[in-house]
Amino acid sequence: MNPKRQRLLNLFKASFLYVLLLSNCEHLETNNLCDPSSDVFKEVQVSKILTKDSSPVCGKDYISTIIPYSVSGSVSGLNSSGLKLSLNEIVSLSVESGNTSFSFANIITSGSTYIVKVSNQPTGLFCNITNGEGIVKNSDINSVSVTCAPTCDPCNIYLSISGYPPNPGSAKSFDTLCSSDGNYPGTGIYKAMVVDGVTRRASISANVGDGQIDWVFAPNRTYRQSEGVIGTTNSAGLFTSTLSRRFSANSKYWTGLNSNWTTNTSNTCDLWRNNTGSFSGVMGQGNSTAIADITAGWSADLCNASNQQLICVEQ
């Protein structure tokens, strides 16, 4: 063969082989499971996110911190409308009458805290949550339980016979004192009219009833004490006009409230965790029909000054 032609042929073969090798390398790279820039790696990671498979790929954990998990649970006794749940006070979920389950779907990552609360009670019912708090640990949460039952109408309130220190741990923690108090009637669920803005809140804005957390008064509900009916709440579960009868006997009782149902954040005895003189707590004055008195009628006292009574509200 002509030497020149031979050289051209050899050059062609070399070029073809180079292109072939390059093509094969690109193909191998594109399908390299351990190469984060490869297509197959990306496809596998997406699949693992969708299936919530946090196991490592090629010895490395790429996705466990971004897999979204669901927070869900059961619902019982819901035979009326109006129930709303909140997740971490950020996401709201309406649960329709007759539903037996709920789900905040694919919304929170592993290691995050979840807190499910009732942000709005259904008409004529009172719903309690169990197993509503915890930490997500690489799996969906499905153990939350919402239990609804008919509520009182009219509902009773009473002033506790005993005074209690201001450090049960939170506003919600006062509730157990209502059920063990000497004035407890023996039946029914009662909660203390005490707020801290964290475990219990009546309103964020003055007299509006927004952002409520585990609030003790139901919307459009009539309440009474031993002397008779004191009044009916508005659609936000607040009394905003003068009551028809005094709230309770003359007394001081812990509230943590301002006169407009907002939380007095400076006067809750360190979120009801402290009974020293370093903090103070605001109190209501029951021998009145004025809202400003029943919420915050007494100036705040130092938390080590004395124990105070509670207003206990039937649920």
C-alpha positions in Angstrom: 0.0 0.0 0.0 1.1 3.5 -0.7 2.9 4.8 2.4 1.0 8.1 2.3 -2.3 6.3 2.1 -1.2 4.0 5.0 -0.5 7.0 7.2 -3.9 8.5 6.4 -5.6 5.2 7.2 -3.7 4.9 10.5 -4.6 8.4 11.4 -8.3 7.7 10.6 -8.2 4.6 12.8 -6.6 6.5 15.7 -9.2 9.3 15.4 -12.1 6.8 15.3 -10.7 5.0 18.4 -10.3 8.2 20.3 -13.9 9.2 19.5 -15.1 5.8 20.5 -13.2 5.9 23.8 -14.4 9.4 24.6 -18.0 8.4 23.9 -17.7 5.3 26.2 -16.1 7.4 29.0 -18.9 10.0 28.8 -21.4 7.1 28.9 -19.8 5.5 31.9 -19.6 8.9 33.7 -23.2 9.6 33.0 -24.2 6.2 34.5 -21.7 6.3 37.5 -23.9 5.8 40.6 -21.2 7.3 42.8 -20.6 10.4 40.7 -22.9 13.2 42.0 -22.7 14.9 38.6 -24.0 11.8 36.8 -27.6 11.3 35.6 -28.0 8.0 37.4 -26.8 9.4 40.7 -29.4 12.2 40.5 -32.2 9.8 39.5 -31.4 7.5 42.4 -31.3 10.4 44.9 -34.7 11.6 43.7 -36.1 8.1 44.0 -34.7 7.8 47.5 -36.3 11.1 48.5 -39.7 10.0 47.2 -39.5 6.7 49.0 -37.9 8.3 52.1 -34.9 6.0 52.0 -32.1 7.7 53.9 -29.6 4.9 53.5 -26.1 6.1 52.2 -25.1 5.9 48.6 -21.5 4.8 48.0 -20.8 5.3 51.7 -22.1 8.9 51.8 -25.2 10.4 53.2 -26.5 13.0 50.7 -30.2 13.5 51.5 -31.2 12.5 55.1 -31.4 16.2 56.1 -33.8 17.1 53.3 -36.2 14.2 53.2 -39.7 15.6 54.1 -41.7 13.6 56.6 -45.4 13.7 57.4 -47.1 14.3 60.8 -50.4 12.6 60.9 -52.8 10.7 63.2 -56.3 9.7 64.1 -59.4 11.8 64.8 -62.4 10.5 66.8 -65.8 12.0 67.7 -65.7 14.8 65.1 -69.3 15.2 64.0 -69.4 19.0 63.5 -67.4 21.5 61.4 -64.8 24.0 62.4 -61.9 22.0 63.6 -58.5 23.5 62.7 -55.1 22.1 63.6 -51.8 23.8 63.5 -48.3 22.4 63.1 -45.6 24.4 64.9 -48.0 27.4 64.8 -47.0 27.9 61.1 -49.1 25.5 59.0 -52.9 25.3 59.4 -55.1 22.3 58.5 -58.9 22.2 58.4 -60.4 18.8 59.3 -63.9 18.2 58.0 -66.7 16.7 60.0 -66.7 12.9 59.9 -63.0 12.6 59.2 -61.2 9.9 61.2 -57.6 11.0 60.3 -55.5 14.0 59.4 -52.1 14.5 57.9 -49.6 17.3 57.5 -48.1 15.6 54.5 -44.3 15.6 53.7 -43.6 18.8 55.5 -40.9 18.5 58.2 -37.4 17.1 58.1 -35.6 14.7 60.4 -34.3 16.3 63.7 -37.0 18.9 63.7 -39.5 19.4 66.5 -43.2 19.1 65.8 -46.1 20.4 67.9 -49.7 19.8 66.8 -52.3 22.0 68.5 -56.0 22.8 68.1 -56.2 26.3 66.7 -60.0 26.3 66.4 -62.5 24.1 68.2 -65.4 22.6 66.2 -69.0 23.8 67.0 -70.4 22.1 70.1 -67.3 20.0 70.7 -64.0 20.2 72.5 -61.0 18.4 71.1 -57.9 17.2 73.0 -54.6 16.1 71.5 -52.4 13.4 72.8 -48.9 12.6 71.5 -48.9 15.9 69.8 -45.3 16.9 70.5 -41.9 15.3 69.7 -38.9 15.1 67.3 -38.9 13.6 63.8 -36.4 10.8 63.5 -36.1 9.6 59.9 -39.7 8.4 59.7 -43.2 9.7 59.4 -45.1 10.5 62.6 -48.5 8.8 62.7 -49.1 8.5 66.5 -50.9 11.9 67.1 -54.5 11.5 68.4 -57.3 14.0 68.3 -60.3 13.1 70.5 -63.4 15.3 70.3 -66.4 15.1 72.7 -69.5 17.2 73.3 -68.8 20.3 75.4 -70.8 22.0 78.0 -73.4 24.7 77.3 -73.8 26.5 79.5 -70.4 25.9 81.0 -69.3 26.4 84.6 -66.4 28.4 86.0 -65.2 28.4 89.6 -62.6 30.0 91.7 -60.2 27.5 93.3 -60.4 27.2 97.0 -56.6 27.0 97.3 -53.9 29.3 96.3 -51.0 27.9 94.2 -47.4 28.8 93.6 -46.6 30.4 90.2 -44.2 27.7 88.9 -46.0 24.6 87.8 -43.9 24.7 84.6 -46.2 26.4 82.1 -49.7 27.9 81.8 -51.1 24.6 80.7 -49.6 22.9 83.8 -52.1 24.8 86.1 -54.9 22.6 84.7 -54.1 19.6 86.8 -54.5 21.8 89.9 -58.1 22.6 88.9 -59.0 18.9 88.8 -57.5 18.3 92.2 -58.7 21.5 93.9 -61.3 21.4 96.8 -63.8 23.3 94.7 -63.7 20.8 91.7 -67.2 19.5 91.3 -66.1 16.0 90.7 -67.0 15.7 87.0 -66.0 17.4 83.8 -62.7 18.7 82.4 -61.6 22.1 83.7 -58.7 24.3 82.5 -57.1 27.3 84.2 -57.6 30.8 82.8 -53.8 31.4 82.7 -51.7 32.2 79.7 -48.0 32.3 78.9 -48.2 32.9 75.1 -46.5 29.5 74.5 -48.7 26.7 75.8 -51.8 28.8 76.1 -52.8 32.1 74.4 -56.1 34.0 74.2 -55.1 36.5 71.5 -52.2 38.1 69.8 -54.0 41.3 68.9 -56.1 43.3 71.4 -59.6 41.7 71.8 -59.4 39.9 68.5 -58.8 36.2 69.5 -56.2 35.6 66.8 -53.4 33.1 67.2 -55.1 31.2 70.1 -53.4 28.3 71.6 -55.4 25.8 73.8 -57.6 28.7 74.9 -60.1 27.9 77.7 -63.3 29.6 76.5 -65.3 28.3 73.6 -66.8 30.6 70.9 -70.4 31.7 71.4 -70.8 29.9 74.7 -72.6 30.9 77.8 -70.7 30.7 81.1 -72.0 30.7 84.7 -70.6 30.6 88.2 -72.4 29.7 91.4 -74.3 33.0 91.5 -75.6 32.6 88.0 -74.8 33.4 84.3 -72.0 35.8 83.8 -72.2 36.2 80.0 -71.7 34.7 76.6 -68.4 34.7 74.7 -68.1 36.1 71.1 -67.1 34.1 68.0 -63.5 34.2 69.2 -64.2 32.8 72.7 -63.6 36.1 74.4 -65.7 38.4 76.7 -65.4 41.9 75.3 -68.3 43.7 76.9 -69.4 44.2 80.5 -70.5 41.0 82.1 -74.1 40.5 83.5 -72.8 39.3 86.8 -69.5 39.5 88.7 -66.9 37.0 87.4 -66.2 35.4 90.8 -65.9 36.2 94.5 -63.5 38.9 95.4 -60.0 37.5 94.9 -56.7 37.5 93.2 -55.9 34.8 90.7 -53.0 34.2 88.3 -53.8 35.1 84.7 -50.7 36.4 82.8 -53.1 38.5 80.8 -53.3 42.1 79.8 -56.7 43.8 80.0 -57.4 43.2 76.3 -56.8 39.4 76.4 -53.2 39.6 75.0 -50.4 38.0 77.0 -48.5 40.1 79.5 -45.2 38.7 78.5 -43.2 40.5 81.2 -45.4 39.2 84.0 -45.8 35.5 83.8 -43.3 34.4 86.4 -40.8 33.4 83.7 -43.5 31.5 81.8 -44.8 30.1 85.1 -41.6 28.4 85.8 -40.2 30.5 88.6 -41.3 31.4 92.2 -38.5 33.8 93.1 -38.5 37.5 93.5 -36.6 37.9 90.2 -39.9 37.7 88.3 -43.5 38.9 88.7 -46.9 37.7 87.7 -50.1 39.5 86.8 -53.5 38.7 88.4 -57.1 39.2 87.8 -59.7 40.6 90.2 -63.0 38.6 90.1 -65.4 40.8 92.1 -66.2 42.8 89.0 -68.1 42.8 85.7 -65.4 44.8 83.8 -63.2 42.8 81.4 -60.2 44.9 82.4 -60.6 43.7 86.0 -61.2 40.0 85.4 -58.2 39.8 83.2 -55.6 42.1 84.9 -57.4 43.9 87.7 -54.4 43.6 90.1 -50.9 44.9 89.6 -48.3 42.3 89.1 -46.8 40.8 92.3 -43.3 39.3 92.8 -43.5 35.6 92.2 -42.3 34.9 95.7 -44.8 37.2 97.4 -47.7 34.7 97.8 -49.6 31.9 96.2 -52.7 32.8 94.3 -56.0 31.2 93.3 -57.1 30.1 89.8 -60.2 30.6 87.7 -61.1 27.1 86.4 -63.2 26.8 83.3 -65.3 23.8 82.2 -64.5 22.5 78.7 
